[in-house]
């Protein structure tokens, strides 16, 4: 899960036999425990159903589903969806995440966190352009 800038807030890696909707409840609990100030969560159309009601009833953040409408044809950039896709692209630049060599989900979560730390430290250490404040 990322913030609006694409920075990693919470990550959860599960076995392949666990669906995204099933893992979302645990991820949202962790998000609520670690970041209490978050009030809105945008989710992909795959999370429709009882997850929205569960989030509204059990957790404070409201959830909003970002879906394609029926009149959209071809490739269309969905609002807020690009943030998650951009983060995935950043993470795939990290060699350990480009191939899945890890056997434990916890190791994959740690590698994802470490890759984001590396990405952000490089961004902070980059010299600023002259005249930009």
PAZAPA-4460 file (N, C-alpha, C; in steps of 0.05 Angstrom, whole numbers, plus 32768, in hexadecimal, padded with zeros to 4 digits):
% residues 133
    n_x    n_y    n_z   ca_x   ca_y   ca_z    c_x    c_y    c_z   seq   type   mol
   8011   7FE9   8000   8000   8000   8000   8012   8019   8000     1      X     A
   800B   802C   7FEF   801B   8044   7FED   800B   805D   7FF4     2      X     A
   8019   8073   7FF8   800C   808C   7FFC   8008   8099   7FE0     3      X     A
   7FFE   80B2   7FE0   7FF8   80BF   7FC6   8011   80C5   7FB6     4      X     A
   8028   80C5   7FC3   8041   80C9   7FB4   804D   80B0   7FAA     5      X     A
   8042   8099   7FB1   804D   807F   7FA9   8061   8074   7FBD     6      X     A
   8063   8080   7FD4   8075   8076   7FE9   8068   805F   7FF8     7      X     A
   8077   804B   7FFE   806D   8033   800B   8065   8038   8028     8      X     A
   804C   8031   802F   8043   8033   804A   8042   8018   8058     9      X     A
   8036   8004   804B   8034   7FE9   8056   8037   7FD6   803E    10      X     A
   8044   7FC0   8043   8046   7FAB   802F   803F   7F90   803B    11      X     A
   8031   7F80   802B   802A   7F65   8034   802F   7F52   801D    12      X     A
   803F   7F3D   8021   8044   7F29   800D   8037   7F0F   8017    13      X     A
   8027   7F03   8007   801A   7EEA   800F   8020   7ED4   7FFB    14      X     A
   8018   7EBC   8003   801B   7EA5   7FF1   8009   7EA9   7FD8    15      X     A
   800F   7E9B   7FC3   8000   7E9E   7FAA   7FE3   7E95   7FAC    16      X     A
   7FDD   7E84   7FBF   7FC2   7E79   7FC1   7FB0   7E8B   7FD2    17      X     A
   7FB9   7EA2   7FDB   7FA9   7EB5   7FEA   7FA2   7ECD   7FD7    18      X     A
   7F89   7ED2   7FD4   7F80   7EE7   7FC2   7F85   7F02   7FCD    19      X     A
   7F85   7F16   7FBB   7F89   7F32   7FC4   7F74   7F3C   7FD7    20      X     A
   7F5B   7F35   7FD2   7F45   7F3E   7FE4   7F48   7F32   8000    21      X     A
   7F51   7F19   8001   7F55   7F0C   801B   7F6C   7F19   802B    22      X     A
   7F81   7F20   801D   7F98   7F2D   802A   7F93   7F4A   8031    23      X     A
   7F80   7F57   8023   7F7B   7F73   8027   7F73   7F7A   8044    24      X     A
   7F63   7F69   8050   7F5A   7F6F   806B   7F71   7F71   807F    25      X     A
   7F84   7F5E   807E   7F9B   7F60   808F   7FAD   7F77   8089    26      X     A
   7FAF   7F7E   806F   7FBF   7F95   8067   7FB3   7FAF   8071    27      X     A
   7F99   7FB1   806F   7F8B   7FC9   8079   7F8D   7FCC   8098    28      X     A
   7F8D   7FB5   80A6   7F91   7FB6   80C3   7FAC   7FC1   80CA    29      X     A
   7FC1   7FB7   80BC   7FDC   7FC0   80C0   7FDF   7FDE   80BA    30      X     A
   7FD2   7FE6   80A4   7FD3   8002   809C   7FC7   8014   80B2    31      X     A
   7FB0   800B   80BD   7FA3   801B   80D2   7FB4   801C   80EB    32      X     A
   7FC1   8006   80F2   7FD1   8005   810A   7FEA   8017   8107    33      X     A
   7FF6   8018   80EF   800F   8027   80EB   800B   8044   80E3    34      X     A
   7FF5   8049   80D5   7FF0   8064   80CB   7FD3   806C   80D2    35      X     A
   7FCF   8076   80EA   7FB4   807C   80F3   7FA8   8095   80E5    36      X     A
   7FB8   80A5   80DA   7FAE   80BE   80CE   7FA2   80BA   80B2    37      X     A
   7FA5   80A3   80A6   7F9A   809E   808B   7F7C   809C   808D    38      X     A
   7F6E   80AC   807C   7F51   80AD   807D   7F44   80A2   8064    39      X     A
   7F53   809E   804E   7F47   8094   8035   7F5A   8081   8028    40      X     A
   7F4F   806A   801F   7F5F   8056   8010   7F52   8052   7FF5    41      X     A
   7F62   8055   7FE0   7F58   804F   7FC5   7F60   8033   7FBF    42      X     A
   7F4E   8024   7FB3   7F53   8008   7FAC   7F4B   8003   7F8F    43      X     A
   7F57   7FEE   7F84   7F52   7FE5   7F69   7F36   7FD8   7F67    44      X     A
   7F2C   7FD6   7F4F   7F11   7FCA   7F4B   7F0F   7FAD   7F55    45      X     A
   7F26   7F9F   7F58   7F26   7F84   7F61   7F1F   7F81   7F7E    46      X     A
   7F1D   7F97   7F8D   7F17   7F96   7FA9   7EFA   7F9D   7FAF    47      X     A
   7EE9   7F9D   7F9B   7ECD   7FA3   7FA0   7EC0   7F8D   7FB0    48      X     A
   7EA9   7F93   7FBA   7E9B   7F7F   7FCA   7E9A   7F86   7FE7    49      X     A
   7E9C   7F72   7FF8   7E99   7F76   8015   7EB1   7F85   8021    50      X     A
   7EC7   7F87   8013   7EDE   7F94   801F   7ED9   7FB2   8025    51      X     A
   7ECA   7FBF   8014   7EC4   7FDC   8019   7EB3   7FDF   8032    52      X     A
   7E9F   7FCF   8035   7E8E   7FD0   804D   7E9D   7FC8   8066    53      X     A
   7EAF   7FB4   8064   7EBF   7FAB   807B   7ED2   7FC1   8083    54      X     A
   7EDE   7FCF   8070   7EF0   7FE5   8076   7EE2   7FFC   8084    55      X     A
   7ECA   8002   807A   7EBA   8018   8085   7EB1   8011   80A2    56      X     A
   7EAA   7FF7   80A7   7EA0   7FF0   80C1   7EB5   7FEB   80D6    57      X     A
   7ECC   7FDF   80CD   7EE0   7FD7   80E1   7EF7   7FEB   80E4    58      X     A
   7EFD   7FF9   80CE   7F14   800B   80CF   7F0B   8028   80CA    59      X     A
   7F1B   803B   80D2   7F13   8057   80CE   7F17   8060   80B1    60      X     A
   7F2B   8056   80A2   7F2D   8061   8087   7F16   8059   8075    61      X     A
   7F0C   806C   8066   7EF8   8066   8052   7F06   805A   803A    62      X     A
   7EF9   8049   802B   7F06   803E   8013   7EF5   8046   7FFB    63      X     A
   7F03   804B   7FE5   7EF7   8053   7FCC   7F02   8042   7FB6    64      X     A
   7EF1   8035   7FA6   7EFA   8023   7F91   7EFD   8034   7F77    65      X     A
   7F14   8030   7F6B   7F1A   803E   7F51   7F16   8029   7F3B    66      X     A
   7F01   802D   7F2B   7EFA   8019   7F16   7EF8   8026   7EFB    67      X     A
   7EFA   8016   7EE7   7EF5   801F   7ECB   7ED7   8022   7EC8    68      X     A
   7ECF   8035   7EB9   7EB2   8038   7EB3   7EAC   802A   7E99    69      X     A
   7E93   8025   7E93   7E8B   8016   7E7C   7E91   8025   7E62    70      X     A
   7E93   803F   7E63   7E98   804E   7E4A   7EB6   8050   7E43    71      X     A
   7EC8   8046   7E53   7EE4   8047   7E4E   7EEC   8031   7E3A    72      X     A
   7EFA   8038   7E25   7F04   8024   7E12   7F22   8027   7E0F    73      X     A
   7F30   8011   7E0C   7F4D   8012   7E09   7F5B   8019   7E23    74      X     A
   7F73   8022   7E21   7F83   8029   7E38   7F7A   8044   7E43    75      X     A
   7F74   8045   7E5C   7F6C   805E   7E6A   7F7A   805E   7E85    76      X     A
   7F88   8074   7E8B   7F94   8077   7EA5   7F7F   807C   7EB9    77      X     A
   7F7D   806A   7ECD   7F68   806D   7EE2   7F73   8080   7EF7    78      X     A
   7F61   8090   7F03   7F6B   80A2   7F18   7F75   8093   7F30    79      X     A
   7F8C   809B   7F3B   7F99   8090   7F52   7FA6   8075   7F4D    80      X     A
   7F9F   8067   7F38   7FAA   804D   7F32   7FC8   804F   7F2A    81      X     A
   7FCF   8065   7F1D   7FEA   8069   7F14   7FFE   806A   7F2B    82      X     A
   7FF5   8072   7F43   8007   8074   7F5A   8012   8059   7F61    83      X     A
   8000   8045   7F63   8009   802A   7F6A   801A   801E   7F54    84      X     A
   8013   8022   7F3B   8022   8017   7F24   803E   8024   7F23    85      X     A
   803F   803E   7F29   8059   804B   7F29   806B   8040   7F3F    86      X     A
   8060   803A   7F56   8070   802E   7F6C   8079   8012   7F64    87      X     A
   8068   8002   7F57   8071   7FE8   7F4D   8088   7FEA   7F3A    88      X     A
   8087   7FFE   7F28   809D   8002   7F15   80B6   800A   7F24    89      X     A
   80B5   801B   7F38   80CD   8021   7F48   80D8   8008   7F55    90      X     A
   80C7   7FF8   7F60   80D1   7FE0   7F6F   80DD   7FCC   7F5C    91      X     A
   80D3   7FCA   7F43   80DE   7FB7   7F30   80FA   7FBF   7F27    92      X     A
   8102   7FD7   7F2C   811E   7FDF   7F25   8131   7FD3   7F39    93      X     A
   8128   7FC9   7F4F   8138   7FBD   7F63   813D   7FA0   7F5B    94      X     A
   8156   7F98   7F58   815C   7F7D   7F4E   8151   7F67   7F5F    95      X     A
   8151   7F68   7F7A   8146   7F51   7F89   8128   7F4E   7F85    96      X     A
   811A   7F63   7F7C   80FD   7F61   7F78   80F5   7F5A   7F5C    97      X     A
   8109   7F5D   7F49   8103   7F57   7F2D   80FE   7F39   7F29    98      X     A
   810B   7F29   7F38   8106   7F0C   7F37   80FF   7F03   7F53    99      X     A
   80ED   7EEF   7F55   80E3   7EE6   7F6F   80F4   7ECE   7F78   100      X     A
   810A   7ED4   7F87   811B   7EBF   7F91   8114   7EB8   7FAE   101      X     A
   8105   7EC8   7FBB   8100   7EC5   7FD8   80EC   7EAE   7FDC   102      X     A
   80EF   7E9F   7FF2   80DD   7E89   7FF9   80C9   7E91   800F   103      X     A
   80D1   7EA4   801F   80BF   7EAC   8035   80B2   7EC7   802F   104      X     A
   8098   7ECA   8034   808B   7EE4   802F   8097   7EFB   803F   105      X     A
   80A0   7EF5   8058   80AC   7F0A   8068   80C6   7F15   805C   106      X     A
   80D5   7F03   804F   80ED   7F0C   8041   80E6   7F1E   802A   107      X     A
   80D2   7F17   801B   80C9   7F28   8004   80BF   7F43   800E   108      X     A
   80B1   7F44   8024   80A8   7F5D   8030   80C0   7F6E   8038   109      X     A
   80D4   7F62   8044   80EC   7F71   804C   80FB   7F7C   8034   110      X     A
   80FD   7F6C   801F   810B   7F75   8007   80FC   7F8C   7FFA   111      X     A
   80E1   7F8B   7FFB   80D1   7FA1   7FF0   80D6   7FBB   8000   112      X     A
   80D6   7FB9   801A   80DB   7FD0   802B   80F7   7FDB   8026   113      X     A
   810B   7FC9   8025   8126   7FD2   8020   812A   7FDF   8005   114      X     A
   811C   7FD5   7FF1   811E   7FE1   7FD6   8112   7FFD   7FD6   115      X     A
   80FD   8001   7FE5   80F1   801C   7FE7   8103   802F   7FF7   116      X     A
   8110   8025   800C   8123   8035   801B   813A   803E   8009   117      X     A
   8144   802C   7FF9   815A   8032   7FE6   8151   8047   7FD2   118      X     A
   8139   8043   7FC8   812E   8056   7FB4   812B   8072   7FC0   119      X     A
   8120   8074   7FD8   811C   808E   7FE4   8136   809B   7FEC   120      X     A
   814A   808B   7FF6   8163   8097   7FFE   8172   80A2   7FE6   121      X     A
   8170   8095   7FCF   817C   809F   7FB6   816E   80B9   7FAD   122      X     A
   8154   80B9   7FB0   8145   80D1   7FA9   814D   80E9   7FBA   123      X     A
   8150   80E4   7FD4   8157   80FA   7FE7   8173   8103   7FE3   124      X     A
   8185   80F1   7FDB   81A2   80F9   7FD8   81A7   8106   7FBD   125      X     A
   8194   8105   7FAA   8198   8110   7F90   819C   812E   7F92   126      X     A
   81B0   8139   7F85   81B3   8157   7F86   819C   8165   7F78   127      X     A
   8193   817A   7F83   817D   818A   7F78   8187   819B   7F61   128      X     A
   8175   81A0   7F4E   817D   81B1   7F38   8181   81CE   7F41   129      X     A
   8192   81DC   7F34   8199   81F7   7F3C   8180   8208   7F39   130      X     A
   817A   8218   7F4D   8163   822A   7F4C   8149   821E   7F55   131      X     A
   8149   8204   7F5A   8130   81F7   7F64   8131   81F6   7F82   132      X     A
   811D   8200   7F8F   811C   8201   7FAC   8104   81F2   7FB6   133      X     A
***
